[in-house]
Amino acid sequence: SATKTKLATVNEKLDALERRLEMLEVKLSTASAGTSVFR
């Protein structure tokens, strides 16, 4: 059905977003650990 297809697409987009956020968090945590700029 069309609904299932839409849900699958939304799920894929959410997965991609979650991965990007995780990567950003890692970058931010390593950056803040290396510098005291954010404090």
mmCIF file of the N, C-alpha and C atoms, coordinates in Angstrom:
data_MODEL
# 
_entry.id   MODEL 
# 
loop_
_atom_site.group_PDB 
_atom_site.id 
_atom_site.type_symbol 
_atom_site.label_atom_id 
_atom_site.label_alt_id 
_atom_site.label_comp_id 
_atom_site.label_asym_id 
_atom_site.label_entity_id 
_atom_site.label_seq_id 
_atom_site.pdbx_PDB_ins_code 
_atom_site.Cartn_x 
_atom_site.Cartn_y 
_atom_site.Cartn_z 
_atom_site.occupancy 
_atom_site.B_iso_or_equiv 
_atom_site.pdbx_formal_charge 
_atom_site.auth_seq_id 
_atom_site.auth_comp_id 
_atom_site.auth_asym_id 
_atom_site.auth_atom_id 
_atom_site.pdbx_PDB_model_num 
ATOM 1   N N  . SER A 1 1  ? 0.836  -1.210 0.000  1.00 0.00 ? 1  SER A N  1 
ATOM 2   C CA . SER A 1 1  ? 0.000  0.000  0.000  1.00 0.00 ? 1  SER A CA 1 
ATOM 3   C C  . SER A 1 1  ? 0.863  1.249  0.000  1.00 0.00 ? 1  SER A C  1 
ATOM 4   N N  . ALA A 1 2  ? 0.268  2.352  -0.337 1.00 0.00 ? 2  ALA A N  1 
ATOM 5   C CA . ALA A 1 2  ? 0.994  3.622  -0.410 1.00 0.00 ? 2  ALA A CA 1 
ATOM 6   C C  . ALA A 1 2  ? 1.457  4.061  0.971  1.00 0.00 ? 2  ALA A C  1 
ATOM 7   N N  . THR A 1 3  ? 0.641  3.741  1.977  1.00 0.00 ? 3  THR A N  1 
ATOM 8   C CA . THR A 1 3  ? 0.995  4.150  3.338  1.00 0.00 ? 3  THR A CA 1 
ATOM 9   C C  . THR A 1 3  ? 2.281  3.473  3.788  1.00 0.00 ? 3  THR A C  1 
ATOM 10  N N  . LYS A 1 4  ? 2.400  2.176  3.484  1.00 0.00 ? 4  LYS A N  1 
ATOM 11  C CA . LYS A 1 4  ? 3.606  1.443  3.879  1.00 0.00 ? 4  LYS A CA 1 
ATOM 12  C C  . LYS A 1 4  ? 4.829  2.020  3.187  1.00 0.00 ? 4  LYS A C  1 
ATOM 13  N N  . THR A 1 5  ? 4.674  2.383  1.917  1.00 0.00 ? 5  THR A N  1 
ATOM 14  C CA . THR A 1 5  ? 5.796  2.965  1.180  1.00 0.00 ? 5  THR A CA 1 
ATOM 15  C C  . THR A 1 5  ? 6.208  4.279  1.809  1.00 0.00 ? 5  THR A C  1 
ATOM 16  N N  . LYS A 1 6  ? 5.219  5.099  2.150  1.00 0.00 ? 6  LYS A N  1 
ATOM 17  C CA . LYS A 1 6  ? 5.516  6.395  2.783  1.00 0.00 ? 6  LYS A CA 1 
ATOM 18  C C  . LYS A 1 6  ? 6.233  6.186  4.105  1.00 0.00 ? 6  LYS A C  1 
ATOM 19  N N  . LEU A 1 7  ? 5.749  5.232  4.890  1.00 0.00 ? 7  LEU A N  1 
ATOM 20  C CA . LEU A 1 7  ? 6.369  4.954  6.183  1.00 0.00 ? 7  LEU A CA 1 
ATOM 21  C C  . LEU A 1 7  ? 7.806  4.496  6.010  1.00 0.00 ? 7  LEU A C  1 
ATOM 22  N N  . ALA A 1 8  ? 8.049  3.663  5.010  1.00 0.00 ? 8  ALA A N  1 
ATOM 23  C CA . ALA A 1 8  ? 9.402  3.182  4.763  1.00 0.00 ? 8  ALA A CA 1 
ATOM 24  C C  . ALA A 1 8  ? 10.322 4.340  4.408  1.00 0.00 ? 8  ALA A C  1 
ATOM 25  N N  . THR A 1 9  ? 9.822  5.257  3.577  1.00 0.00 ? 9  THR A N  1 
ATOM 26  C CA . THR A 1 9  ? 10.623 6.417  3.187  1.00 0.00 ? 9  THR A CA 1 
ATOM 27  C C  . THR A 1 9  ? 10.937 7.280  4.394  1.00 0.00 ? 9  THR A C  1 
ATOM 28  N N  . VAL A 1 10 ? 9.932  7.510  5.223  1.00 0.00 ? 10 VAL A N  1 
ATOM 29  C CA . VAL A 1 10 ? 10.129 8.325  6.426  1.00 0.00 ? 10 VAL A CA 1 
ATOM 30  C C  . VAL A 1 10 ? 11.149 7.658  7.342  1.00 0.00 ? 10 VAL A C  1 
ATOM 31  N N  . ASN A 1 11 ? 11.040 6.347  7.492  1.00 0.00 ? 11 ASN A N  1 
ATOM 32  C CA . ASN A 1 11 ? 11.987 5.611  8.334  1.00 0.00 ? 11 ASN A CA 1 
ATOM 33  C C  . ASN A 1 11 ? 13.411 5.767  7.836  1.00 0.00 ? 11 ASN A C  1 
ATOM 34  N N  . GLU A 1 12 ? 13.594 5.669  6.510  1.00 0.00 ? 12 GLU A N  1 
ATOM 35  C CA . GLU A 1 12 ? 14.926 5.820  5.932  1.00 0.00 ? 12 GLU A CA 1 
ATOM 36  C C  . GLU A 1 12 ? 15.479 7.205  6.218  1.00 0.00 ? 12 GLU A C  1 
ATOM 37  N N  . LYS A 1 13 ? 14.629 8.218  6.041  1.00 0.00 ? 13 LYS A N  1 
ATOM 38  C CA . LYS A 1 13 ? 15.074 9.595  6.286  1.00 0.00 ? 13 LYS A CA 1 
ATOM 39  C C  . LYS A 1 13 ? 15.455 9.792  7.747  1.00 0.00 ? 13 LYS A C  1 
ATOM 40  N N  . LEU A 1 14 ? 14.656 9.213  8.647  1.00 0.00 ? 14 LEU A N  1 
ATOM 41  C CA . LEU A 1 14 ? 14.950 9.322  10.077 1.00 0.00 ? 14 LEU A CA 1 
ATOM 42  C C  . LEU A 1 14 ? 16.267 8.640  10.415 1.00 0.00 ? 14 LEU A C  1 
ATOM 43  N N  . ASP A 1 15 ? 16.495 7.464  9.825  1.00 0.00 ? 15 ASP A N  1 
ATOM 44  C CA . ASP A 1 15 ? 17.751 6.759  10.062 1.00 0.00 ? 15 ASP A CA 1 
ATOM 45  C C  . ASP A 1 15 ? 18.931 7.607  9.631  1.00 0.00 ? 15 ASP A C  1 
ATOM 46  N N  . ALA A 1 16 ? 18.821 8.222  8.458  1.00 0.00 ? 16 ALA A N  1 
ATOM 47  C CA . ALA A 1 16 ? 19.906 9.054  7.947  1.00 0.00 ? 16 ALA A CA 1 
ATOM 48  C C  . ALA A 1 16 ? 20.149 10.240 8.871  1.00 0.00 ? 16 ALA A C  1 
ATOM 49  N N  . LEU A 1 17 ? 19.071 10.855 9.336  1.00 0.00 ? 17 LEU A N  1 
ATOM 50  C CA . LEU A 1 17 ? 19.191 11.994 10.246 1.00 0.00 ? 17 LEU A CA 1 
ATOM 51  C C  . LEU A 1 17 ? 19.854 11.582 11.552 1.00 0.00 ? 17 LEU A C  1 
ATOM 52  N N  . GLU A 1 18 ? 19.441 10.433 12.082 1.00 0.00 ? 18 GLU A N  1 
ATOM 53  C CA . GLU A 1 18 ? 20.015 9.958  13.339 1.00 0.00 ? 18 GLU A CA 1 
ATOM 54  C C  . GLU A 1 18 ? 21.508 9.742  13.199 1.00 0.00 ? 18 GLU A C  1 
ATOM 55  N N  . ARG A 1 19 ? 21.917 9.152  12.056 1.00 0.00 ? 19 ARG A N  1 
ATOM 56  C CA . ARG A 1 19 ? 23.343 8.915  11.832 1.00 0.00 ? 19 ARG A CA 1 
ATOM 57  C C  . ARG A 1 19 ? 24.094 10.227 11.771 1.00 0.00 ? 19 ARG A C  1 
ATOM 58  N N  . ARG A 1 20 ? 23.513 11.221 11.080 1.00 0.00 ? 20 ARG A N  1 
ATOM 59  C CA . ARG A 1 20 ? 24.173 12.529 10.969 1.00 0.00 ? 20 ARG A CA 1 
ATOM 60  C C  . ARG A 1 20 ? 24.320 13.176 12.340 1.00 0.00 ? 20 ARG A C  1 
ATOM 61  N N  . LEU A 1 21 ? 23.268 13.059 13.158 1.00 0.00 ? 21 LEU A N  1 
ATOM 62  C CA . LEU A 1 21 ? 23.314 13.634 14.500 1.00 0.00 ? 21 LEU A CA 1 
ATOM 63  C C  . LEU A 1 21 ? 24.383 12.955 15.342 1.00 0.00 ? 21 LEU A C  1 
ATOM 64  N N  . GLU A 1 22 ? 24.479 11.639 15.229 1.00 0.00 ? 22 GLU A N  1 
ATOM 65  C CA . GLU A 1 22 ? 25.496 10.912 15.983 1.00 0.00 ? 22 GLU A CA 1 
ATOM 66  C C  . GLU A 1 22 ? 26.885 11.370 15.579 1.00 0.00 ? 22 GLU A C  1 
ATOM 67  N N  . MET A 1 23 ? 27.104 11.538 14.273 1.00 0.00 ? 23 MET A N  1 
ATOM 68  C CA . MET A 1 23 ? 28.398 12.001 13.787 1.00 0.00 ? 23 MET A CA 1 
ATOM 69  C C  . MET A 1 23 ? 28.703 13.395 14.316 1.00 0.00 ? 23 MET A C  1 
ATOM 70  N N  . LEU A 1 24 ? 27.689 14.256 14.310 1.00 0.00 ? 24 LEU A N  1 
ATOM 71  C CA . LEU A 1 24 ? 27.869 15.612 14.827 1.00 0.00 ? 24 LEU A CA 1 
ATOM 72  C C  . LEU A 1 24 ? 28.218 15.591 16.307 1.00 0.00 ? 24 LEU A C  1 
ATOM 73  N N  . GLU A 1 25 ? 27.528 14.749 17.065 1.00 0.00 ? 25 GLU A N  1 
ATOM 74  C CA . GLU A 1 25 ? 27.782 14.655 18.500 1.00 0.00 ? 25 GLU A CA 1 
ATOM 75  C C  . GLU A 1 25 ? 29.214 14.219 18.759 1.00 0.00 ? 25 GLU A C  1 
ATOM 76  N N  . VAL A 1 26 ? 29.686 13.246 17.985 1.00 0.00 ? 26 VAL A N  1 
ATOM 77  C CA . VAL A 1 26 ? 31.060 12.767 18.149 1.00 0.00 ? 26 VAL A CA 1 
ATOM 78  C C  . VAL A 1 26 ? 32.036 13.888 17.849 1.00 0.00 ? 26 VAL A C  1 
ATOM 79  N N  . LYS A 1 27 ? 31.796 14.603 16.746 1.00 0.00 ? 27 LYS A N  1 
ATOM 80  C CA . LYS A 1 27 ? 32.677 15.714 16.379 1.00 0.00 ? 27 LYS A CA 1 
ATOM 81  C C  . LYS A 1 27 ? 32.681 16.778 17.465 1.00 0.00 ? 27 LYS A C  1 
ATOM 82  N N  . LEU A 1 28 ? 31.506 17.108 17.973 1.00 0.00 ? 28 LEU A N  1 
ATOM 83  C CA . LEU A 1 28 ? 31.404 18.147 18.999 1.00 0.00 ? 28 LEU A CA 1 
ATOM 84  C C  . LEU A 1 28 ? 32.077 17.711 20.293 1.00 0.00 ? 28 LEU A C  1 
ATOM 85  N N  . SER A 1 29 ? 31.878 16.473 20.688 1.00 0.00 ? 29 SER A N  1 
ATOM 86  C CA . SER A 1 29 ? 32.458 16.018 21.947 1.00 0.00 ? 29 SER A CA 1 
ATOM 87  C C  . SER A 1 29 ? 33.978 15.968 21.852 1.00 0.00 ? 29 SER A C  1 
ATOM 88  N N  . THR A 1 30 ? 34.507 15.540 20.709 1.00 0.00 ? 30 THR A N  1 
ATOM 89  C CA . THR A 1 30 ? 35.962 15.505 20.563 1.00 0.00 ? 30 THR A CA 1 
ATOM 90  C C  . THR A 1 30 ? 36.509 16.920 20.490 1.00 0.00 ? 30 THR A C  1 
ATOM 91  N N  . ALA A 1 31 ? 35.774 17.816 19.851 1.00 0.00 ? 31 ALA A N  1 
ATOM 92  C CA . ALA A 1 31 ? 36.220 19.206 19.736 1.00 0.00 ? 31 ALA A CA 1 
ATOM 93  C C  . ALA A 1 31 ? 36.220 19.881 21.102 1.00 0.00 ? 31 ALA A C  1 
ATOM 94  N N  . SER A 1 32 ? 35.156 19.669 21.880 1.00 0.00 ? 32 SER A N  1 
ATOM 95  C CA . SER A 1 32 ? 35.076 20.318 23.190 1.00 0.00 ? 32 SER A CA 1 
ATOM 96  C C  . SER A 1 32 ? 36.065 19.688 24.161 1.00 0.00 ? 32 SER A C  1 
ATOM 97  N N  . ALA A 1 33 ? 36.394 18.421 23.949 1.00 0.00 ? 33 ALA A N  1 
ATOM 98  C CA . ALA A 1 33 ? 37.381 17.777 24.811 1.00 0.00 ? 33 ALA A CA 1 
ATOM 99  C C  . ALA A 1 33 ? 38.770 18.328 24.509 1.00 0.00 ? 33 ALA A C  1 
ATOM 100 N N  . GLY A 1 34 ? 39.000 18.699 23.253 1.00 0.00 ? 34 GLY A N  1 
ATOM 101 C CA . GLY A 1 34 ? 40.310 19.183 22.852 1.00 0.00 ? 34 GLY A CA 1 
ATOM 102 C C  . GLY A 1 34 ? 40.522 20.649 23.150 1.00 0.00 ? 34 GLY A C  1 
ATOM 103 N N  . THR A 1 35 ? 39.441 21.405 23.299 1.00 0.00 ? 35 THR A N  1 
ATOM 104 C CA . THR A 1 35 ? 39.576 22.845 23.538 1.00 0.00 ? 35 THR A CA 1 
ATOM 105 C C  . THR A 1 35 ? 38.651 23.285 24.653 1.00 0.00 ? 35 THR A C  1 
ATOM 106 N N  . SER A 1 36 ? 38.912 24.441 25.208 1.00 0.00 ? 36 SER A N  1 
ATOM 107 C CA . SER A 1 36 ? 38.053 24.990 26.259 1.00 0.00 ? 36 SER A CA 1 
ATOM 108 C C  . SER A 1 36 ? 37.232 26.150 25.717 1.00 0.00 ? 36 SER A C  1 
ATOM 109 N N  . VAL A 1 37 ? 37.076 26.197 24.389 1.00 0.00 ? 37 VAL A N  1 
ATOM 110 C CA . VAL A 1 37 ? 36.377 27.318 23.748 1.00 0.00 ? 37 VAL A CA 1 
ATOM 111 C C  . VAL A 1 37 ? 34.909 27.332 24.147 1.00 0.00 ? 37 VAL A C  1 
ATOM 112 N N  . PHE A 1 38 ? 34.307 26.140 24.274 1.00 0.00 ? 38 PHE A N  1 
ATOM 113 C CA . PHE A 1 38 ? 32.870 26.067 24.509 1.00 0.00 ? 38 PHE A CA 1 
ATOM 114 C C  . PHE A 1 38 ? 32.506 26.324 25.962 1.00 0.00 ? 38 PHE A C  1 
ATOM 115 N N  . ARG A 1 39 ? 33.484 26.424 26.852 1.00 0.00 ? 39 ARG A N  1 
ATOM 116 C CA . ARG A 1 39 ? 33.168 26.604 28.269 1.00 0.00 ? 39 ARG A CA 1 
ATOM 117 C C  . ARG A 1 39 ? 33.176 28.061 28.657 1.00 0.00 ? 39 ARG A C  1 
# 
